[in-house]
Amino acid sequence: MPRFYNTLTKKKEDFVPLVAGETTIYTCGPTVYNYAHIGNLRTYIFEDILVRTLRKHYKVTHVMNITDVGHLTSDCDTGEDKMEVSSKREGGISASELAKRYECKFFEDFNALNCMYPSFTPHATEHIREMIELIKILEKKGFTYKTSDGIYYDTSKFPSYGALAGKSHIEGLKAGSRIDFSGEKRHTSDFALWKFSPKDCKRQMEWPSPWGICFPGWHIECSAMSMKYLGDTLDIHCGGADHIAIHHTNEIAQSEAATGKPYVRMWIHGEFLILSSGKMSKSSGTFLTLDALRQKGYDPLDYRYLCLGAHYRTQLEFSFDSLDFAKNTLRNLKEKIALFKKQRDGVIKDARALENVKADFQACAEDDINTPKALSVLWDFIKSPAAAEDKLAFVKYADSFLGLSLMKEEAARGLPADAAALIAEREKARKNKDFITSDNLRAELEKMRIIVKDTPAGTEWSWK
Ligand SMILES: [Zn+2]
């Protein structure tokens, strides 16, 4: 039986779904106003391993939302809408075009990282009616009040408010209290369900509602969409650890106040990817995209391997040295697999040992998604004296959890244009017997991980 760490109870628990044989999972999706950074993508990778692990036992219904309105520049419901700010930044393209552009980009990354496509990917802008209905229920039950800029949730009416976050919630609130608000909020932790459109300017995205022309708050979106597709009580809800103190705390308050039922049975959160200088964030300008890694010659799956080498509940410090290490280890693994393919004979030699190692591997995945331990089980079997056929059968099984395309043949990578120019320059230098320049150019190419060899027929190159 799988066991996962539940942020709500702060301990590892046996996972038993509400309905036998099937399970429901909601993962907070991207706000599509900019590129996802690799820190965001780390969360989707851990969630993907979780989904793959659950699928070994249950029929999984997985929902990941697309936030295309209402996420303000501060998670505490202040500032401007991220979508509208970016639409101005990008030369005035419409907010809906902007959303399409970055959603497309997001799924390119999501696919390149071998994350499995969710069962549903609802958009906030297509669920305005459901959000209005939910707020009407909260209003009827006396959980809301009106200020000059919106309809707010009164957190003092929900006795267990903040239980998910515990201590860190207090810190989150202190941070929130430093941000100016109109002064009409009754408590620092109260949050907007709907925001009125400003009177002095016209928003691109706004809708009529019983409270006037409005747009939704970010938190209500996830409550409305998760419950629409998965029911009032979800088995699992995931997200990055930065969502615990405010976003997920508010989702619980809204959903449970409206339905009177427990909202989520198990909360699972992934830790941050950090840089030596601190957390990777878009607002500080310190963020790396998957494209930036590609441009430096890395495969997205090198990054996936790097993430799997750390437990999802520990912070992972990113460096290019560690990414190089992941890349080389993955390449080494694939070379061994290619060799086993040449040695295979189609007959499993020790079926019992194979079943045992598969069980060991699955036990690691089911022990709170312990991917570092699972990888060590994989490597131990790869290096063992087992037969090539048995090793390949195990690799195939392990990869159904890891999602590293381990059985795929390595596609030949072409020579990048800038490297081709350096090789041509180097050939010219060699003809002129300028060996210093030629050696310098060889060193330049090596930095790009390209090895050159001089043959009578000309220069040959290969990847390092
Ligand atoms: Zn969410």
Boltz pocket constraint, residues with backbone or C-beta under 6 A from the ligand:
constraints:
  - pocket:
      binder: B
      contacts: [[A, 27], [A, 28], [A, 29], [A, 218], [A, 222], [A, 247]]
      max_distance: 6.0
